[in-house]
Amino acid sequence: AFIQNYPFLLLFGAVALSSWRGGIGPGMLSIAISLVGVDYFLIEPRYQVLTGTDDIPPFIIFSLVAFLISWLEDKRVRSEQSLRELNEELEIILQSVADGITAQDESGQPVFANNAAALLTGYPSSDDIILTPINDQYRRLQMFDEYGNPLAVSQLPRNRVFITGKSASQ
C-alpha cells in the first residue's frame, strides 16, 4: 500500500546517490529512469506510460524535487572538491614558509604545523607536533615574558587572542 500511495519516495535516494557519485548528468538520468519505471511498473494501469492527467502532478513534483536534490548534491560535491584543492594549495604555501607556523584549536592542541615549526622546536616532523599532547608541548617549550619569568598557560598569547578576539600583537 505504501509503494502504491507514494511510489516516488523510494527513488529520491537513488537520485541523490547517482548525483553524489556521478554529478548532475547521472542524476538527471536517474530522474528520467525513475519517472518511466514508476509509471510503467508501479502506477495503475501498469505497463503503460502516462495514461491520464492524474499522472502529471506527481511527475512534475517528483521531477522538481529530484532535480533540486541532484543539483544541490552536484554543487556540494564540487564545493568539497574546491575546498580540498584550496586546502592543498594553502598547505603547500604554509609548508614553504621559512617561519614556524602552527594553528591550534581552542584547547591549544595544534591542528596544523609546518615543517619549519618542527625544525625550530626540535620535533622530528610537523605530524609529531600535532600528535603530541598539548601539556607535553607546554612542558617542553616553556615560554617566558620579557623579564624571563615563565608564562602560565592562561597568559600565552594564543589564549589572549581567544579571550579578547584581538591579535596577540595588538
C-alpha positions as CSV (number, residue, x, y, z in Angstrom):
1,A,0.0,0.0,0.0
2,F,2.8,2.4,0.8
3,I,4.5,1.9,-2.5
4,Q,1.2,2.4,-4.4
5,N,0.4,5.6,-2.4
6,Y,3.9,7.1,-2.6
7,P,5.8,5.4,-5.4
8,F,8.3,8.2,-6.0
9,L,9.5,8.4,-2.3
10,L,11.6,5.3,-2.8
11,L,13.5,6.8,-5.6
12,F,14.8,10.1,-4.1
13,G,17.7,8.1,-2.6
14,A,18.6,6.7,-6.0
15,V,18.7,10.2,-7.4
16,A,20.8,11.5,-4.6
17,L,23.2,8.6,-4.8
18,S,23.6,8.9,-8.6
19,S,24.2,12.6,-8.2
20,W,26.7,12.1,-5.4
21,R,28.7,9.5,-7.4
22,G,28.5,11.0,-10.9
23,G,27.2,14.6,-10.8
24,I,24.2,16.2,-12.3
25,G,24.2,14.2,-15.6
26,P,23.7,10.8,-13.9
27,G,21.3,12.5,-11.5
28,M,19.2,13.6,-14.4
29,L,19.4,10.2,-16.0
30,S,18.2,8.6,-12.7
31,I,15.3,11.0,-12.7
32,A,14.2,10.0,-16.2
33,I,14.6,6.3,-15.4
34,S,12.7,6.7,-12.2
35,L,9.8,8.5,-13.9
36,V,9.4,5.9,-16.6
37,G,10.0,3.0,-14.2
38,V,7.5,4.1,-11.6
39,D,4.8,5.0,-14.1
40,Y,5.3,1.8,-16.1
41,F,5.7,-0.7,-13.2
42,L,4.0,0.8,-10.1
43,I,1.2,3.2,-11.1
44,E,-2.1,1.7,-12.3
45,P,-2.7,0.8,-15.0
46,R,0.6,-1.0,-15.1
47,Y,2.8,-1.4,-18.2
48,Q,1.7,1.9,-19.7
49,V,3.2,5.3,-19.6
50,L,1.2,8.5,-18.8
51,T,-2.3,7.0,-19.1
52,G,-4.1,10.1,-17.8
53,T,-3.8,13.7,-16.5
54,D,-3.8,12.4,-12.9
55,D,-0.2,11.1,-13.5
56,I,1.1,14.6,-14.4
57,P,1.2,16.4,-11.0
58,P,3.2,13.7,-9.2
59,F,5.6,13.5,-12.1
60,I,6.1,17.3,-12.0
61,I,6.6,17.3,-8.2
62,F,9.0,14.4,-8.3
63,S,10.9,15.9,-11.2
64,L,11.3,19.3,-9.5
65,V,12.3,17.8,-6.1
66,A,14.6,15.2,-7.7
67,F,16.2,17.9,-9.9
68,L,16.8,20.1,-6.8
69,I,18.3,17.1,-4.9
70,S,20.6,16.4,-7.9
71,W,21.6,20.0,-8.4
72,L,22.3,20.5,-4.7
73,E,24.3,17.3,-4.4
74,D,26.3,18.2,-7.5
75,K,27.1,21.7,-6.0
76,R,28.0,20.0,-2.7
77,V,30.4,17.6,-4.3
78,R,32.0,20.4,-6.4
79,S,32.3,22.6,-3.3
80,E,34.1,19.8,-1.4
81,Q,36.5,19.3,-4.3
82,S,37.2,23.0,-4.4
83,L,37.8,23.1,-0.7
84,R,40.2,20.1,-0.9
85,E,42.1,21.8,-3.7
86,L,42.3,25.1,-1.7
87,N,43.5,23.3,1.4
88,E,46.2,21.5,-0.6
89,E,47.3,24.9,-2.0
90,L,47.3,26.5,1.4
91,E,49.3,23.7,2.9
92,I,51.9,23.9,0.1
93,I,52.2,27.7,0.7
94,L,52.5,27.3,4.5
95,Q,55.0,24.4,4.2
96,S,57.2,26.6,2.0
97,V,57.4,29.4,4.5
98,A,60.7,29.5,6.5
99,D,59.0,30.8,9.7
100,G,57.4,28.2,12.0
101,I,53.7,28.3,11.7
102,T,51.2,26.4,13.8
103,A,47.4,26.6,14.1
104,Q,45.7,25.4,17.3
105,D,42.2,24.6,18.4
106,E,40.7,26.4,21.4
107,S,42.3,24.0,23.8
108,G,45.7,24.8,22.4
109,Q,46.2,21.5,20.6
110,P,47.9,22.1,17.3
111,V,45.8,21.1,14.3
112,F,48.4,22.3,11.7
113,A,52.2,22.8,11.9
114,N,54.6,23.4,9.0
115,N,58.0,21.7,8.7
116,A,59.8,24.9,9.8
117,A,57.9,24.8,13.2
118,A,59.1,21.2,13.7
119,L,62.6,22.2,12.9
120,L,62.6,25.2,15.1
121,T,61.0,23.4,18.1
122,G,63.1,20.2,17.8
123,Y,60.3,17.9,16.7
124,P,61.2,15.3,14.0
125,S,58.2,16.3,11.9
126,S,55.1,18.5,11.8
127,D,53.0,15.5,12.4
128,D,54.8,14.9,15.7
129,I,53.8,18.4,16.8
130,I,50.2,17.7,16.0
131,L,50.2,14.3,17.7
132,T,52.0,15.4,20.9
133,P,49.5,16.2,23.7
134,I,49.4,20.0,24.4
135,N,50.5,19.6,28.1
136,D,53.7,17.8,26.9
137,Q,54.3,20.6,24.5
138,Y,53.9,23.2,27.2
139,R,56.4,21.4,29.4
140,R,58.9,21.1,26.5
141,L,58.5,24.6,25.1
142,Q,58.2,26.8,28.1
143,M,57.5,30.5,27.1
144,F,58.9,33.4,29.1
145,D,57.8,37.0,29.5
146,E,60.2,40.0,28.8
147,Y,61.6,39.7,32.3
148,G,62.5,36.0,31.9
149,N,59.6,34.7,34.1
150,P,57.8,31.6,32.8
151,L,54.3,32.4,31.4
152,A,51.3,30.5,32.8
153,V,49.2,28.8,30.1
154,S,46.5,31.4,30.6
155,Q,49.0,34.1,29.8
156,L,50.1,32.7,26.5
157,P,49.5,35.0,23.5
158,R,47.2,32.5,21.8
159,N,44.9,32.5,24.9
160,R,44.7,36.3,24.9
161,V,43.6,36.0,21.2
162,F,40.8,33.6,22.1
163,I,39.6,35.7,25.1
164,T,39.8,39.1,23.5
165,G,39.4,38.3,19.8
166,K,42.3,40.6,19.0
167,S,45.7,39.7,17.6
168,A,48.5,38.9,20.1
169,S,50.5,41.8,18.6
170,Q,47.8,44.4,19.3
